[in-house]
Amino acid sequence: MKTLVELEKKINSELTTKINKSEINHDQLYLEIDKEDIIDVTLFLKTNKDTKFRQLIDITAVDYPEQSQRFKLVYLFLSHEFNQRIIVTYKVNENEIINSLTSIFPAANWMEREVFDMYGINFKDHPDLRRILTDYGFEGHPLRKDFPLTGHTEVRYSEDKKKVVNEPVKLEQNYRNFDYESPWEGTNYIKEQTDTNDKKN
């Protein structure tokens, strides 16, 4: 298609019942669909002679833990022939299983594994759905908003055992108690030490 406006009209006319919302922003077309329609919409975008979105750039997700449909899946496609980009999104609940795009775009394999690893979203008919960025036995999904910044476990070398150990994270409490006074005045524990020394002298 020559312009994004023409592309938007074409997609809306061909996929009338499958497009919930469309808009053009930042020289890209954004489409909102239902999760059941991802295969049909992707096939149309890739194979139609007026669209030709033949490259899958990325698949990712956004976590909204306060919403009933917790995750938004985001797909980025590129048409080299028309030099256009399109972003397709839909929302899913936390434990839903969604369709894999590996049969249409083999490159989706690792992208979907990354989404599975980071967010815990499962893909139906994926040929090899397992973690890709974290280690074996890793607990949780690091890009979820409720995942602790320090993680659940840490890997370190134990001098006593003379080997690498995997153990629960332990934070020293004195690094967690912050006061927000002026750094020029000094923190409370320094003031207390100074007052004690002054009294001794």
C-alpha positions as CSV (number, residue, x, y, z in Angstrom):
1,M,0.0,0.0,0.0
2,K,1.2,3.5,-0.7
3,T,0.2,5.1,2.6
4,L,-0.6,4.0,6.1
5,V,-4.1,5.5,5.7
6,E,-4.8,3.3,2.7
7,L,-3.3,0.3,4.5
8,E,-5.6,1.0,7.5
9,K,-8.7,1.2,5.3
10,K,-7.7,-2.0,3.4
11,I,-7.1,-4.0,6.6
12,N,-10.4,-2.8,8.2
13,S,-12.4,-3.6,5.1
14,E,-10.9,-7.1,4.7
15,L,-10.8,-8.0,8.4
16,T,-13.9,-6.2,9.6
17,T,-14.9,-8.5,12.5
18,K,-11.4,-9.2,13.6
19,I,-10.1,-5.6,14.2
20,N,-11.3,-4.0,17.5
21,K,-9.4,-0.8,17.0
22,S,-6.9,0.7,14.6
23,E,-4.9,4.0,14.7
24,I,-1.8,5.5,13.2
25,N,0.9,6.9,15.5
26,H,4.6,7.7,14.9
27,D,4.4,6.5,11.3
28,Q,3.1,3.1,12.4
29,L,-0.2,1.4,12.3
30,Y,-1.5,-0.1,15.6
31,L,-4.2,-2.8,15.6
32,E,-6.0,-4.2,18.6
33,I,-7.5,-7.7,18.1
34,D,-8.8,-10.6,20.1
35,K,-6.4,-13.4,21.0
36,E,-8.4,-16.0,19.0
37,D,-7.8,-14.0,15.8
38,I,-4.0,-13.8,15.9
39,I,-3.4,-16.6,13.4
40,D,-5.9,-15.3,10.8
41,V,-4.7,-11.7,11.1
42,T,-1.1,-12.7,10.9
43,L,-1.7,-14.8,7.8
44,F,-3.6,-12.0,6.1
45,L,-0.8,-9.5,6.9
46,K,1.9,-11.8,5.6
47,T,0.2,-13.2,2.4
48,N,-2.0,-10.4,1.1
49,K,-0.5,-8.7,-2.0
50,D,-1.4,-5.2,-0.6
51,T,0.3,-5.7,2.8
52,K,3.2,-8.1,2.6
53,F,4.3,-7.9,6.2
54,R,6.8,-10.8,5.7
55,Q,9.2,-10.1,8.6
56,L,8.3,-10.6,12.3
57,I,10.5,-8.1,14.2
58,D,9.6,-9.0,17.7
59,I,7.1,-10.5,20.2
60,T,6.9,-9.1,23.7
61,A,4.4,-8.5,26.5
62,V,3.4,-5.8,29.0
63,D,2.3,-6.7,32.5
64,Y,-0.7,-4.9,34.1
65,P,-1.1,-6.8,37.4
66,E,-4.0,-4.6,38.6
67,Q,-6.1,-5.4,35.5
68,S,-8.3,-8.5,35.1
69,Q,-6.6,-9.2,31.7
70,R,-3.1,-9.0,33.1
71,F,-0.9,-9.2,30.0
72,K,-0.9,-7.4,26.7
73,L,0.9,-9.3,23.9
74,V,2.6,-7.1,21.3
75,Y,3.7,-8.2,17.8
76,L,5.8,-6.1,15.5
77,F,5.8,-6.7,11.8
78,L,7.7,-5.1,8.9
79,S,6.9,-4.9,5.2
80,H,10.2,-4.4,3.3
81,E,8.4,-3.9,0.0
82,F,6.3,-1.1,1.3
83,N,8.6,0.1,4.0
84,Q,5.8,0.0,6.6
85,R,5.5,-1.2,10.2
86,I,2.5,-2.5,12.0
87,I,2.0,-3.4,15.7
88,V,-0.7,-5.9,16.6
89,T,-1.8,-6.2,20.3
90,Y,-4.3,-8.2,22.3
91,K,-4.9,-8.8,26.0
92,V,-4.9,-12.2,27.9
93,N,-5.6,-13.4,31.4
94,E,-2.7,-14.7,33.6
95,N,-3.2,-18.4,32.9
96,E,-4.5,-18.4,29.4
97,I,-2.7,-20.4,26.6
98,I,-2.4,-18.6,23.4
99,N,-1.6,-19.6,19.8
100,S,2.0,-19.8,18.6
101,L,3.1,-18.2,15.4
102,T,5.9,-20.6,14.7
103,S,4.0,-22.3,11.9
104,I,3.8,-18.9,10.1
105,F,7.0,-17.3,11.2
106,P,9.7,-19.8,12.4
107,A,11.5,-16.8,14.0
108,A,8.7,-16.7,16.5
109,N,10.3,-19.8,18.2
110,W,12.9,-17.9,20.3
111,M,10.7,-14.8,20.7
112,E,7.9,-16.9,22.3
113,R,10.3,-18.7,24.5
114,E,11.6,-15.4,25.8
115,V,8.0,-14.2,26.6
116,F,7.4,-17.6,28.3
117,D,10.5,-17.2,30.3
118,M,10.1,-13.5,31.3
119,Y,6.3,-13.4,31.8
120,G,5.2,-17.0,32.2
121,I,2.8,-16.9,29.2
122,N,2.2,-20.3,27.5
123,F,2.0,-20.8,23.8
124,K,-0.1,-23.6,22.2
125,D,1.6,-25.8,19.6
126,H,5.1,-24.4,20.2
127,P,7.7,-26.9,19.2
128,D,10.1,-26.4,22.2
129,L,8.6,-24.2,24.9
130,R,11.2,-23.9,27.7
131,R,13.2,-21.2,29.3
132,I,15.8,-19.4,27.2
133,L,17.3,-16.5,29.3
134,T,17.2,-17.9,32.8
135,D,18.8,-21.0,34.3
136,Y,17.4,-24.5,34.9
137,G,15.2,-24.5,38.1
138,F,14.8,-20.7,38.1
139,E,11.8,-19.6,40.1
140,G,9.4,-17.0,38.9
141,H,9.3,-14.7,35.8
142,P,11.6,-11.7,36.0
143,L,9.6,-9.1,34.0
144,R,6.4,-9.5,36.0
145,K,5.8,-6.5,38.1
146,D,5.5,-8.6,41.3
147,F,8.9,-10.2,40.9
148,P,11.3,-8.9,43.5
149,L,14.2,-6.7,42.2
150,T,16.7,-8.9,44.0
151,G,15.2,-12.2,42.8
152,H,14.5,-15.2,45.0
153,T,17.9,-16.8,44.9
154,E,21.5,-15.9,44.4
155,V,24.5,-17.7,43.0
156,R,27.8,-17.3,44.8
157,Y,31.1,-19.1,45.5
158,S,31.2,-20.6,49.0
159,E,34.7,-20.5,50.6
160,D,33.6,-23.1,53.1
161,K,32.2,-25.6,50.6
162,K,34.8,-24.7,47.9
163,K,32.1,-24.6,45.2
164,V,29.4,-22.4,43.7
165,V,26.2,-22.5,45.7
166,N,22.6,-21.5,44.9
167,E,20.8,-20.1,48.0
168,P,18.0,-17.7,49.0
169,V,18.7,-14.0,48.8
170,K,19.7,-12.5,52.2
171,L,19.9,-8.8,52.5
172,E,21.7,-7.1,55.4
173,Q,19.2,-4.9,57.2
174,N,21.6,-2.0,57.7
175,Y,21.5,-1.4,54.0
176,R,17.8,-1.2,53.9
177,N,17.3,1.5,56.6
178,F,17.6,4.8,54.9
179,D,17.0,8.3,56.4
180,Y,16.4,11.2,54.1
181,E,18.3,13.9,55.9
182,S,20.7,16.3,54.3
183,P,24.0,14.5,53.6
184,W,25.8,17.6,55.0
185,E,24.3,16.9,58.4
186,G,25.2,13.3,58.5
187,T,23.1,10.2,59.2
188,N,21.6,9.4,62.6
189,Y,24.1,6.6,63.3
190,I,27.0,8.9,62.7
191,K,25.5,11.6,64.9
192,E,25.0,9.1,67.7
193,Q,28.6,7.9,67.5
194,T,29.8,11.5,67.4
195,D,27.7,12.4,70.4
196,T,28.9,9.4,72.4
197,N,32.6,10.2,71.6
198,D,32.0,13.9,72.6
199,K,30.6,12.8,76.0
200,K,33.6,10.5,76.6
201,N,36.0,13.3,75.9
